[in-house]
Amino acid sequence: MVEAGVAATVDQVFKVRMSAFKKDPHLHYIDSQVFRRFKVSNPQQVEMLARAAYFSTPVGKLTLFPSSLHVLRTLAARGVRNFIVSFGDPETQHAKVMALGLHEEKSVKKVFYADTGNLMTKDAIFMVIHQHEEKDPQRILVVGDRASSEIKAGNALGFHTARLRHGEFLALDPAGPEEEPDHNIHSIGDVLRLPYRFGK
């Protein structure tokens, strides 16, 4: 952001971003707080470049949440079709999926990639799954950590929703009834304890 035109030092911008993150981890909010604090000649250009940098961070070693593979494999053994929907820069997200070993995980039917340019959104991917994999929305469960994103999108389509209250979006409360999940869970393993009959 500094290289792109924010009149501040890297340390100053970092402190503002981290302070904003504690209130709201959405990138748009964090960027807006930087623009409020420092002089910026072209905020839209800076925000675009900042997002491009954020989503193209090199991928290192990654590990899955505990119980993730157990849940996926248990559900697959019961006949459930598991899909992963990843959001971000497509190239980076592909690298993350490979680093996690999910690209060759047999319990996952397909990995979809929603992108930051909104060429393919989570809403659109959920609609594709609904149209081509399961016509009955009451037989689809969306599990995610963002009330304003996957939970809202799942609710809009009439799916069951479970919000993982963990990680960077833990402190964000639903903005309205459209973002309220059917269930809140605190670990991926809790999926298997939800009151649903999974599989055939």
GIQUICOR-V421203 format. One record per helix or strand of 3 or more residues. SS is the DSSP state (hx for helix, st for strand). FROM is the first residue (numbers start at 1). LEN is the number of residues. If there is no record, write none. Layout:
BEGIN
ss=SS from=FROM len=LEN
ss=SS from=FROM len=LEN
END
This chain:
BEGIN
ss=hx from=10 len=14
ss=hx from=27 len=11
ss=hx from=43 len=13
ss=hx from=68 len=10
ss=st from=82 len=7
ss=hx from=90 len=10
ss=hx from=102 len=3
ss=st from=108 len=8
ss=hx from=122 len=11
ss=hx from=137 len=3
ss=st from=141 len=4
ss=hx from=147 len=10
ss=st from=160 len=5
ss=hx from=167 len=3
ss=hx from=177 len=3
ss=st from=183 len=3
ss=hx from=188 len=6
END
